[in-house]
Amino acid sequence: MHPEIGFMGVTHAGLVLDAVSSVQNFVRVFVYLYIFLILAYVITSWIRLPYSPWLNRIQRFLYDVCDPYLRLFRRILPPLGPLDLSPMVAVIALWLLDRLLITVLEQFH
């Protein structure tokens, strides 16, 4: 039996490492992209943009993507007047989830 094509041989180990690396990259890109979208959502909620169909679509997209996730934290966090801490807690939770998943996936290397 050749080591390149053997059961759990070099080829299989390489495929597993490639798959783990791909999953790690996907998780990292997804988390950072979602954090970026949350930050864009927060910034567009602070400033008043002039009416434009394109800007309205972008704001609606950010609302549709970010608000369901942020509502999870708004239910838990007490309101602090006009200050909404849910985006900050949501970003920290995403970052912690990223670190946890990357650490778990490192075990497969």
C-alpha positions as CSV (number, residue, x, y, z in Angstrom):
1,M,0.0,0.0,0.0
2,H,1.4,3.4,-1.0
3,P,1.7,6.0,1.7
4,E,0.1,8.6,-0.5
5,I,-3.2,6.7,-0.9
6,G,-3.2,4.6,2.3
7,F,-6.0,4.5,4.8
8,M,-5.6,7.7,6.9
9,G,-2.3,8.3,5.1
10,V,-0.6,11.4,3.9
11,T,-3.3,12.3,1.4
12,H,-6.1,12.0,4.0
13,A,-4.2,13.9,6.6
14,G,-3.6,16.7,4.1
15,L,-7.3,16.8,3.2
16,V,-8.3,17.1,6.9
17,L,-5.8,19.9,7.5
18,D,-7.0,21.7,4.4
19,A,-10.6,21.3,5.6
20,V,-9.8,22.6,9.1
21,S,-7.9,25.5,7.7
22,S,-10.8,26.3,5.3
23,V,-13.3,26.2,8.1
24,Q,-11.1,28.4,10.3
25,N,-10.8,30.9,7.5
26,F,-14.5,30.9,6.9
27,V,-15.3,31.4,10.5
28,R,-12.8,34.3,10.8
29,V,-14.0,36.0,7.7
30,F,-17.7,35.6,8.6
31,V,-17.2,37.0,12.1
32,Y,-15.2,40.0,11.0
33,L,-17.6,40.7,8.2
34,Y,-20.5,40.6,10.6
35,I,-18.7,42.8,13.0
36,F,-18.1,45.3,10.2
37,L,-21.8,45.2,9.3
38,I,-22.8,45.9,12.9
39,L,-20.4,48.8,13.0
40,A,-21.8,50.2,9.7
41,Y,-25.3,49.7,11.2
42,V,-24.4,51.7,14.3
43,I,-22.8,54.5,12.3
44,T,-25.7,54.8,9.9
45,S,-28.1,55.0,12.9
46,W,-26.1,57.9,14.4
47,I,-26.0,60.1,11.3
48,R,-28.8,61.4,9.3
49,L,-28.2,60.6,5.7
50,P,-29.9,62.5,2.8
51,Y,-32.7,60.6,1.2
52,S,-31.5,58.4,-1.7
53,P,-33.0,55.1,-2.9
54,W,-29.5,53.5,-2.7
55,L,-28.8,54.8,0.8
56,N,-32.2,53.7,1.9
57,R,-31.6,50.2,0.5
58,I,-28.2,50.0,2.3
59,Q,-29.7,51.1,5.6
60,R,-32.6,48.6,5.2
61,F,-30.1,45.8,4.4
62,L,-28.0,46.6,7.5
63,Y,-31.2,46.7,9.6
64,D,-32.4,43.3,8.2
65,V,-29.0,41.7,8.7
66,C,-28.0,43.2,12.1
67,D,-31.2,43.9,14.0
68,P,-32.3,40.2,14.7
69,Y,-28.9,39.4,16.2
70,L,-28.9,42.7,18.2
71,R,-32.4,42.1,19.5
72,L,-31.1,39.0,21.4
73,F,-28.9,41.3,23.5
74,R,-31.5,44.0,23.8
75,R,-33.8,41.5,25.6
76,I,-31.0,40.7,28.1
77,L,-29.4,44.1,28.7
78,P,-31.3,46.7,30.8
79,P,-31.9,50.0,29.0
80,L,-29.5,52.8,30.0
81,G,-31.5,55.7,28.7
82,P,-30.7,56.6,25.2
83,L,-27.5,54.5,25.3
84,D,-27.8,51.1,23.5
85,L,-25.0,48.8,24.6
86,S,-26.3,45.8,22.6
87,P,-23.9,46.4,19.6
88,M,-20.9,46.5,21.8
89,V,-21.9,43.3,23.7
90,A,-22.8,41.6,20.4
91,V,-19.4,42.4,18.9
92,I,-17.7,41.1,22.0
93,A,-19.8,37.9,21.9
94,L,-18.9,37.4,18.2
95,W,-15.2,37.9,19.0
96,L,-15.4,35.4,21.8
97,L,-17.2,32.9,19.6
98,D,-14.5,33.3,17.0
99,R,-11.8,32.6,19.5
100,L,-13.7,29.6,20.9
101,L,-14.3,28.1,17.4
102,I,-10.7,28.7,16.3
103,T,-9.4,27.1,19.5
104,V,-11.6,24.0,19.0
105,L,-10.6,23.7,15.4
106,E,-6.9,24.0,16.4
107,Q,-7.4,20.6,18.2
108,F,-7.9,18.9,14.8
109,H,-4.5,20.1,13.5
